[in-house]
Amino acid sequence: MSLTGTPFLYTTIVLSVVAVILPLVLWSRMRGPKPLRVAARVLMLLFAQGTAVTLVFVLVNNQNNLYDNWADLFGTGNHVQQAADLGRDGTGGIALKRLPKVKQNFEPADGPGMHAAGGVRVTQLKGRVSGVNAEVYVWLPPQYNEPAYRNKKFPVVELLPGYPGSAKAWFGSMKAHEQLLPLMKSGQVAPFILVAPRTNLLAGVDTGCANIPGQVNADTWLSIDVPKMVMDNFRAQPAPQGWAVAGYSAGAHCAVKLAVAHPDRYRAAVSMSGYNDPIGERNSLAAQNPTLRAENNPYLLLKKAAVPPRIALYFSGESGDGYQAGVALESIAKAPTTVHVVFLPRSAGGHTMALWRPQVTTVFRWLTLQMGQNHARGADRSLTGSNGSLTGSAGSTPPTPSTGGSTRAALASGTSSPAGAGRKP
């Protein structure tokens, strides 16, 4: 029975109801020796508590898409077939343009939200370069199958969840496709192909979207294998001009890191409540030693870049939870790199889906503008002020935001303490 399926949810509800009724009916009717009666009553109480906890977990998991299946929950899943040393560029010296096309079969995806807005498709991809074997979810914009667009190639946004997090989260909990469908039909948002690859590749740890020889090549999986598969199977625009990556929490860190590290593969990145230092997620493999930690810190990567990359970065977050990370990159960015930072007040919500879900439409309007996809039906001005400068609809930059006891530089560049930086999505 699927962890996220309706049958399991209904079974849990039924068992919870039975667990409440049993003590009411049997408590005073118990017969036999006193120790036996006490033991039976204790078991009924434990059964009631166990079913109640299970029901709450199932409801929370379905709402937030934390664990996709039983293997993810119990930490028994492993989607890495091999993890060769692929070098600094993550290709292993392979001429990617010479690789044969990857032809995949796609099926309708199951789960909450998967059948809405035209439906989400899923395929099992064996990464030829990364050695990762995992699922990838794809949603096509409403224009994709229209006759007028039959010769058009579409821009792509890779969507990354937090940790723990399911690749379905952007469609299930975030409802990204449901929110964007009417905006794409009206021309307010470009018709992006949405791609959500699995990021939970190893049991019990966050890969940090890093390449770690002998353990995992998560960077190559996300930035090479998945894009190649999408471009081989769909009318997708080539990288980098047609590709962006977006994420929340740990996925936000990955999104910015991928764009900064690979401006030849991505044009833009979106970070919602993200961080720069990999230690922002305590279970991150990318934070296991100082060298690996520095190599996967977008602040340090951008600061050391010999030539400023042609990328656009969007940061949103509360003070101490994403805002300072954006401010840090904004302070060191040089043209043609651009950084837009949106401050979110504490009243906007915490580190939850309730904070990120309402930002979807704002983020995709920004992506439409930054990736030059607004020319077909006119520019959308919902994010721009009278002088044409980009503004955030969720909040404005405060003059002196609280840093929770740490300086902006410490929070953003990785010199703050792990205890202060670490937290779950």
C-alpha positions in Angstrom: 0.0 0.0 0.0 1.5 3.3 -1.1 2.6 5.7 1.7 1.0 8.7 0.0 -2.0 6.9 -1.6 -5.6 7.4 -0.7 -6.2 3.8 0.4 -3.5 4.1 3.2 -5.0 7.4 4.3 -8.5 5.9 4.6 -7.2 2.8 6.3 -5.5 5.0 8.9 -8.7 7.0 9.5 -10.7 3.8 10.0 -8.2 2.4 12.4 -8.1 5.7 14.4 -11.9 5.6 14.7 -11.8 1.9 15.8 -9.1 2.7 18.3 -11.4 5.3 19.9 -14.5 3.1 20.0 -12.7 0.0 21.4 -12.0 1.4 24.9 -15.5 2.9 25.1 -17.1 -0.4 24.4 -14.8 -2.9 26.1 -13.2 -1.0 29.0 -15.8 -2.0 31.7 -16.5 -5.4 30.1 -13.1 -6.9 30.5 -13.1 -10.2 32.2 -10.4 -12.4 33.7 -7.6 -11.8 36.2 -6.7 -8.2 37.0 -3.2 -8.3 35.4 -4.8 -9.5 32.2 -7.5 -6.7 32.3 -4.8 -4.1 32.9 -2.6 -5.4 30.1 -5.6 -5.4 27.7 -6.5 -1.8 28.6 -2.9 -0.6 28.2 -2.8 -2.2 24.7 -6.0 -0.4 23.8 -4.5 2.9 24.9 -1.3 2.3 23.0 -3.3 1.3 19.9 -5.3 4.5 20.1 -2.2 6.6 20.6 -0.3 4.8 17.8 -3.1 5.2 15.3 -3.6 8.9 16.2 0.1 9.6 15.7 0.1 7.7 12.4 -2.9 9.7 11.2 -1.3 13.0 12.0 1.9 11.9 10.3 0.0 10.8 7.1 -1.9 14.1 7.0 1.3 16.2 7.5 3.2 14.1 5.0 0.5 14.4 2.3 0.3 18.1 2.9 4.0 18.7 2.7 5.2 15.8 0.5 8.1 15.0 2.8 8.4 11.3 2.1 7.4 9.8 -1.3 7.4 6.2 -0.3 8.2 3.7 2.4 11.9 3.4 1.4 12.3 7.2 1.8 10.6 7.1 5.2 12.6 4.2 6.6 15.9 5.2 5.0 16.3 2.1 2.9 16.2 3.7 -0.6 19.4 4.2 -2.6 19.2 5.6 -6.1 22.9 5.7 -6.9 24.2 2.9 -9.1 27.8 4.3 -9.3 29.6 7.5 -8.3 32.7 7.9 -10.4 35.0 10.8 -10.1 33.7 13.1 -12.9 36.1 16.0 -12.4 35.5 19.7 -11.7 33.0 20.1 -14.6 31.0 17.0 -13.6 31.3 15.4 -17.1 34.1 12.9 -16.5 35.6 14.1 -19.8 32.6 12.8 -21.8 31.6 14.7 -24.9 28.0 15.3 -24.0 27.0 16.3 -27.5 28.1 13.0 -28.8 26.0 10.9 -26.5 23.0 9.2 -28.1 19.5 10.6 -27.5 17.8 9.4 -24.3 14.3 8.2 -25.3 12.0 7.8 -22.3 8.5 6.4 -21.7 6.3 8.7 -19.6 3.2 7.6 -17.6 0.6 9.6 -15.7 1.9 10.3 -12.2 -0.2 9.3 -9.2 -0.7 11.2 -6.0 -2.4 14.4 -4.6 -2.4 17.1 -7.3 -0.8 14.9 -10.0 -4.0 14.8 -12.2 -4.8 18.5 -11.9 -4.1 21.1 -14.6 -3.7 18.7 -17.4 -1.8 16.1 -15.4 1.8 15.4 -14.5 3.9 12.7 -16.2 6.7 10.6 -14.7 9.6 8.5 -16.0 12.3 6.5 -14.5 15.7 7.9 -15.7 19.0 6.1 -15.6 21.6 8.9 -15.7 24.3 7.9 -18.1 26.8 10.3 -16.7 25.9 10.6 -13.0 25.1 7.0 -12.3 21.8 8.0 -10.6 18.6 6.0 -11.3 15.5 7.9 -10.2 12.2 9.3 -11.2 11.6 12.7 -13.0 8.2 14.4 -13.1 7.3 16.6 -16.1 4.4 19.0 -16.6 3.8 20.6 -20.0 2.3 24.1 -20.4 -1.2 24.4 -22.1 0.4 25.8 -25.3 2.6 22.7 -25.8 0.1 20.7 -27.9 -1.6 23.6 -29.6 -1.2 23.7 -33.4 0.1 27.3 -33.3 3.0 26.2 -31.2 3.9 22.9 -32.9 7.3 24.3 -34.0 8.1 26.2 -30.8 10.6 25.2 -28.2 9.7 26.0 -24.6 11.7 27.3 -21.7 12.3 25.0 -18.8 12.3 25.4 -15.0 13.8 22.6 -12.8 12.0 22.5 -9.5 13.8 21.3 -6.4 12.2 20.5 -3.0 13.6 20.8 0.5 15.1 18.0 2.6 13.4 15.7 3.4 11.2 16.3 0.4 9.5 14.5 -2.5 10.0 15.5 -6.1 6.2 15.6 -6.2 6.1 18.5 -3.7 6.0 21.3 -6.3 2.9 19.8 -7.8 1.3 18.3 -4.7 1.9 20.8 -1.8 3.0 23.8 -3.8 0.3 23.4 -6.5 2.7 25.2 -8.9 1.0 23.9 -12.1 -2.5 24.7 -10.8 -1.5 28.2 -10.0 0.4 28.8 -13.2 -2.0 27.3 -15.7 -4.4 30.3 -15.9 -1.5 32.8 -16.0 0.2 30.9 -18.9 -3.1 30.8 -20.8 -3.5 34.6 -20.3 0.1 35.3 -21.3 1.1 36.8 -17.9 3.6 34.0 -17.4 5.6 32.3 -20.1 4.7 28.7 -21.0 7.4 27.0 -19.1 8.0 23.2 -19.0 8.1 22.2 -15.3 10.6 19.5 -14.4 10.9 18.0 -10.9 13.7 15.4 -10.5 14.2 13.3 -7.4 16.8 15.0 -5.1 16.5 12.5 -2.2 19.1 10.0 -3.6 20.7 8.5 -0.6 19.2 7.1 2.6 19.1 9.5 5.5 21.2 12.3 4.1 20.9 15.4 1.9 23.2 15.3 -1.1 23.6 19.1 -1.1 23.4 18.8 -4.9 27.1 17.9 -4.8 29.4 15.6 -6.7 31.1 13.4 -4.1 33.2 10.6 -5.7 32.3 7.2 -4.3 29.1 8.5 -2.8 26.9 10.4 -5.3 27.0 12.7 -8.3 23.9 14.8 -7.5 25.2 17.9 -9.3 25.7 16.0 -12.6 22.3 14.2 -12.2 20.5 17.6 -11.9 22.5 19.7 -14.3 23.5 17.2 -17.0 21.4 14.0 -17.1 18.0 15.5 -16.4 18.3 18.5 -18.8 19.6 16.2 -21.6 16.7 13.8 -21.1 14.2 16.7 -21.2 15.7 18.2 -24.4 15.8 14.8 -26.0 12.1 14.0 -25.3 10.4 17.4 -25.5 10.6 20.6 -27.5 12.7 22.3 -24.9 14.9 25.3 -25.4 18.7 24.7 -25.2 20.8 25.6 -22.2 21.6 28.0 -20.8 19.3 30.7 -22.2 16.2 28.5 -21.9 16.8 27.0 -18.5 16.2 28.1 -14.9 16.2 26.3 -11.5 14.0 27.1 -8.5 13.8 25.6 -5.0 12.8 26.2 -1.4 14.8 25.5 1.8 17.6 22.9 0.9 16.3 23.0 -2.7 16.9 26.8 -2.7 20.5 26.3 -1.8 20.8 23.8 -4.6 19.2 26.0 -7.1 21.5 29.0 -6.5 24.6 26.7 -6.3 23.8 25.1 -9.6 23.3 28.4 -11.4 26.4 30.0 -10.0 28.5 26.9 -10.6 27.1 26.3 -14.1 26.2 29.5 -15.9 26.6 27.5 -19.1 23.6 25.4 -18.1 21.3 27.8 -16.4 20.3 31.4 -17.0 18.4 32.1 -13.7 17.8 30.6 -10.2 15.2 31.2 -7.5 15.8 30.7 -3.8 13.0 30.7 -1.3 14.2 30.6 2.3 17.6 29.2 1.2 21.1 29.5 2.5 24.6 29.7 1.0 26.7 27.6 3.4 25.8 23.8 3.0 25.9 23.5 6.8 22.4 25.2 6.6 21.2 21.6 6.4 22.8 19.5 9.2 22.5 16.3 7.2 24.2 17.7 4.1 26.9 15.6 2.6 28.3 18.8 1.0 29.2 20.1 4.5 31.2 17.0 5.6 34.6 18.7 5.2 35.9 22.3 4.7 37.0 21.7 1.1 33.7 20.2 -0.1 31.8 22.8 2.0 33.6 25.7 0.2 33.2 24.1 -3.2 29.4 24.1 -2.8 28.9 27.5 -1.3 27.5 29.8 -4.0 28.7 32.9 -2.0 32.3 31.7 -2.2 31.9 30.5 -5.8 30.6 33.8 -7.0 33.2 35.8 -5.0 36.0 33.7 -6.6 34.7 33.7 -10.1 37.3 35.0 -12.6 34.5 36.4 -14.8 31.1 37.3 -13.4 28.5 34.8 -14.7 25.6 35.9 -16.8 22.9 34.8 -14.5 19.9 36.3 -12.6 19.3 35.3 -9.0 16.1 35.8 -7.0 16.1 35.5 -3.2 13.2 35.7 -0.8 13.2 35.1 2.9 12.7 36.3 6.4 15.5 37.7 8.5 17.7 34.8 9.5 16.0 32.5 7.1 17.0 33.3 3.5 17.2 37.1 3.5 20.8 37.5 4.6 21.9 34.8 2.0 20.5 37.0 -0.7 22.0 40.2 0.7 25.4 38.6 0.8 25.3 37.6 -2.9 23.9 41.0 -3.8 26.8 42.7 -2.1 29.4 40.9 -4.2 27.6 40.5 -7.5 29.1 42.3 -10.5 27.5 42.8 -14.0 26.3 40.8 -15.8 25.3 38.9 -12.6 22.1 40.3 -11.1 20.6 39.6 -7.7 17.1 40.5 -6.5 16.3 40.2 -2.8 12.8 40.2 -1.3 12.4 40.7 2.5 9.5 38.7 4.0 8.2 39.9 7.4 7.8 37.4 10.2 4.0 37.8 9.8 4.2 36.2 6.4 4.7 32.7 7.9 7.5 30.4 9.0 9.7 27.9 7.2 6.7 26.1 5.7 4.7 25.5 2.5 2.4 28.2 3.7 5.2 30.8 3.1 6.4 29.4 -0.2 3.2 28.4 -2.0 1.9 32.0 -2.4 5.2 33.1 -3.9 4.9 30.7 -6.9 3.2 33.2 -9.2 5.5 36.1 -8.3 8.5 34.0 -8.9 7.4 32.8 -12.3 6.5 36.4 -13.4 10.1 37.3 -12.4 11.4 34.3 -14.4 9.4 35.3 -17.4 11.0 38.8 -17.4 14.5 37.7 -16.6 14.7 35.0 -19.2 13.3 37.2 -22.0 10.2 35.1 -22.4 7.7 38.0 -22.3 8.0 39.3 -25.9 5.2 37.2 -27.4 2.3 38.9 -25.6 3.9 41.9 -24.0 5.9 42.5 -20.8 4.1 41.8 -17.5 4.5 44.8 -15.3 3.2 43.3 -12.1 6.7 43.1 -10.6 8.0 46.5 -11.8 7.7 49.9 -10.4 7.1 53.1 -12.3 10.8 53.4 -13.1 11.0 49.9 -14.4 13.0 48.5 -11.5 11.9 45.1 -10.1 10.1 45.1 -6.8 8.9 42.3 -4.6 5.2 42.0 -3.9 5.8 40.1 -0.6 7.7 42.8 1.2 10.4 45.4 1.0 14.0 45.6 2.2 14.1 46.7 5.9 16.7 49.3 6.9 18.1 47.3 9.7 16.8 43.7 9.8 17.4 41.4 12.8 20.1 38.8 12.3 19.3 36.6 15.2 22.7 37.2 16.9 24.8 36.6 13.7 26.1 39.1 11.2 24.9 39.1 7.6 28.3 37.9 6.4 28.4 35.1 9.0 24.9 33.8 8.1 25.6 34.0 4.4 29.2 33.1 3.8 29.5 30.1 6.2 31.4 31.5 9.2 28.4 31.3 11.5 28.2 28.3 13.9 26.7 25.1 12.7 24.3 25.1 15.6 22.9 28.5 14.6 22.7 27.7 10.9 21.3 24.2 10.9 17.6 23.6 10.6 15.2 21.3 8.8 12.9 22.5 6.0 
